[in-house]
């Protein structure tokens, strides 16, 4: 038995409610806002809560940790996310593990859309 489990992932955000809506669109679930300025994604199937903590400082450096989101069609999901404020970083990369596209959410947090190689 492990000593702990992940309760939630927390991301610092200048606009927590904007990021909650963006990530709820991508992962499913409902964006929720709290009176204290925090926001989170509630009910994304099988995932711990993804919360956004208010900060006045914009993101300035690369993430030390990022999320890989498995999708069936990288190009189609990328286009939908671009319309919601995402930006791409480079082109789709394909290697022996599959394909991935690096993106940034509306506040610049990096994440990848991935499609693993067929096994």
N, C-alpha and C positions, 0 to 999 in steps of 0.2 A: 504494500500500500504506500502511495506517495504521501509526503508530508503536507501537500497543499494542492489546490486547484486554482485555476485562473478565475477570478470573480468578474473582472472586467478589464478591458484595454482602455487606457486613458490617453487622449491626445490633447495637447495644448492648442488652443484656437483663439484667434482674435474674434471670430464670428461663430461661436459654437452652434447656433441654430442652423446656419448655412451648411456647415459640415455635416450635421446630423441629417439634414434633408438629402444631401448629396449621397452619403453612405447608405442611407435607408433605401434610396433608389437603386443603388448597385447591389446591396446584399439582401434586400427585402426587409420586412419589419416596419415599424412606425417611428418616425422622428418624434421625440418628446422633449419639451423644454421645461426647465425648472425656474422658479422665481430667482434663484441665486445666480443665474447666468449660465449655469451648466446646461447641456443638452445631451441626449443619448439616443441610440437606436434600440428600440424595444422589440423583442420577438423575432429577431432574425434566426431562422431555424437552425438549431444545432450550434449556435455561436454564443460565447460569452457576450455580455453587454459591451457595446462600443460607446464610450463616453467622451465628451468634449468639454474640457476645463477652460474657463475663460483666462486669457492672458492678454496683456497689452503689447507684448513683444511679438512681431511677426517672425516666422520661421527664417532662419539665417543660414543654416548648414544642412548638409545631407542627413537624412534619417539614419539612426543607428539600427533601427528595426523597421521593416516594412511588411505590408500585407501582400500576399499573392492570392489573387482571386481567380479561381478556375471558371472558364467560360467555354461555350461551344463554338463561338464565332468571334474571334478577337477583333476583326475589322468592324463588324456591326456594333459590338458593344462600345468600342472606342468612339465611333461616330456619335452614338447616343450620349456618351459621357462628355464629349467635346461640347455638345449643345448645352450641357449643364455646368460648364465652367472648368472642366479638366483641360490639361494641356499634355501633349505627348513629349517624350524625351527620346529622341532618335527614332529609328524605324523598328519594325518587328524583327526580332532575332529568332532564328531557328537553329537548333543544335540537336544532338542525340537525345536530349531530354524532352524536346518538344519545341513549342514556340512561345514567345512572350513579348509583350509590349509594355515598356515603362511609361507611366503617366504620373502627373501631379494632380492632386485634388485642387479645389479653388484656393486653398491657402498654401499650396506648394509642397504638400506632403507626398512623397513618392510612394507608389504602389505599382504592382504589375498585374496585368491580365495574362493568364497562362492557359495554354492548351497543351497538356502532356502528349508525348508521342504515343502512337498506338503500340500496344504490347503484344 
